[in-house]
Amino acid sequence: MFAPIIVLVRTHLGQPKFNQLRGKLIAQHAQIITHFCNCLNIDHSTRQDLIRLAQDNGKRLGLLA
């Protein structure tokens, strides 16, 4: 779904800058999930499951192309 956009951005930025940006965005997303879990007192293992789910969804949507 998003793979063509991701490939276009990667081509435009170049692989090193793209990887740096991608890493920052993934880290921010994990922090948001952690903050969400902390606010709702969700345990560590459930938080890890949510992060894995987000990663799997990203793969399916083509965000990790």
C-alpha positions, -999 to +999 in steps of 0.1 A: +000+000+000+026+026+011+056+008-004+059+029-036+059+061-014+086+046+009+107+036-021+104+071-036+114+087-004+144+063+000+155+071-035+152+108-030+170+109+004+195+082-002+199+050+018+219+064+048+196+094+054+166+072+049+178+047+074+185+074+099+150+089+095+134+055+096+152+047+129+141+079+145+105+074+135+104+038+147+120+049+180+093+077+184+065+052+177+079+028+203+080+057+228+044+066+220+033+030+226+053+030+259+037+062+271+003+048+262+010+016+282+023+036+311-008+057+313-030+027+313-007+006+336-003-021+309+025-046+318+058-049+300+050-081+281+018-066+267+037-035+257+062-057+238+033-075+221+019-041+210+053-030+196+056-063+177+020-058+164+029-024+151+060-038+134+039-065+117+013-040+106+040-018+092+054-047+072+019-055+058+012-019+049+045-016+031+060+010+055+090-012+061+098-016+024 
